């Protein structure tokens, strides 16, 4: 029994170790992310960007489908009809088959006399036998056969179709609009990824600040606890040091949770597995040196703004649509043709059928005359839409200029905040170090030390927040100005 229990324990331990090893192998290594890499991954993996790219392909295929209408259309056709009641042909006056066909028959007999084996009179007798005269002149003659077969090829080639030419121009603009819409999606994605990346850096810096503050508080508590045991400080200082450390711990936990949430948001935008670990390199302090350079190199022109470009393309589409409606007044010309085989029989003995070919070619001309004023109403409606588009564009331009000026002013203010808070951080750090030394020598109080520590923590957080505010404002400005993705990546 003991041996059996030992075997069971060994198997259990081996199973746990094997499971742990497999989980460790399945767990992917963290991805080291820079801003450029995060942007590139998002542009290649994010669904919204891929959907926008597929929309371009769809518009190109639609354009090709419209272009196909310019080429000849060739169809193979076939038709069968069953005659339920034959048509009747009437002839006024007396009907005499022999007198009617005698001149033709005589000529044909003279022609066929040179053929060996021909018997005169046979043709006339056959015609007379197979075409019995009506009882009187008011009766008609039934014509046709029971089964009617036809099959062959038909051709239709539009030669002059003004509306189709205008449709092709509209299709080209559809492709152009899809391309600009895809560029807008990329700009939005880059903007979102940049702000999410900066958010991760902000949460990371805040976590490090609170981590340092918490470690300092623990260190102070340990020093005060040691001094309390030696009887150098009072119990009140020990209690305050303990309370101060415990008050910082929730802020540290909250900062860690904020960092985790920011990382999840970045991974969602990048389109990668949410279980994949990431490691964001650098900190917000790395961007401090380039703040003035960036604000001085800003070009506030709206030439590359995606919204305005889409407005211009849509305005051009309306102009082409107006031309399309006007082109409906013009005639259309198409070449038609057919090559058909036809057979008429009273039975279904297909092997005995005789197929007679015939072919046609023609020109179809269609000239619009009256459509109940439909085209004129469509033209007036399009002109109103063009006027509306002009007013909307002017309103968009005003709002964009306001947004650009606001972003530039905010960036200038944030730059001032960065440099002012940087000085505050240096002074707060120096004040904390002085308070630490004064307290260690007994010349300062714990309250002064805690106050100095709190001031240093707040200054550090304000410094990081000012850099983050500048970077996010710059990201929004780049999106508004329509800065190209290639200009935002350095790799």
Secondary structure as GFF3:
##gff-version 3
##sequence-region A 1 491
A	DSSP	alpha_helix	2	26	.	.	.	ID=ss1
A	DSSP	beta_strand	31	33	.	.	.	ID=ss2
A	DSSP	alpha_helix	35	45	.	.	.	ID=ss3
A	DSSP	alpha_helix	47	67	.	.	.	ID=ss4
A	DSSP	three_ten_helix	68	70	.	.	.	ID=ss5
A	DSSP	beta_strand	73	82	.	.	.	ID=ss6
A	DSSP	beta_strand	87	89	.	.	.	ID=ss7
A	DSSP	alpha_helix	97	112	.	.	.	ID=ss8
A	DSSP	alpha_helix	122	130	.	.	.	ID=ss9
A	DSSP	beta_strand	141	143	.	.	.	ID=ss10
A	DSSP	beta_strand	147	160	.	.	.	ID=ss11
A	DSSP	alpha_helix	162	229	.	.	.	ID=ss12
A	DSSP	alpha_helix	235	270	.	.	.	ID=ss13
A	DSSP	beta_strand	278	280	.	.	.	ID=ss14
A	DSSP	three_ten_helix	284	287	.	.	.	ID=ss15
A	DSSP	alpha_helix	291	296	.	.	.	ID=ss16
A	DSSP	alpha_helix	306	327	.	.	.	ID=ss17
A	DSSP	beta_strand	332	345	.	.	.	ID=ss18
A	DSSP	three_ten_helix	350	352	.	.	.	ID=ss19
A	DSSP	beta_strand	356	366	.	.	.	ID=ss20
A	DSSP	alpha_helix	374	440	.	.	.	ID=ss21
A	DSSP	alpha_helix	446	481	.	.	.	ID=ss22
A	DSSP	three_ten_helix	485	487	.	.	.	ID=ss23
###
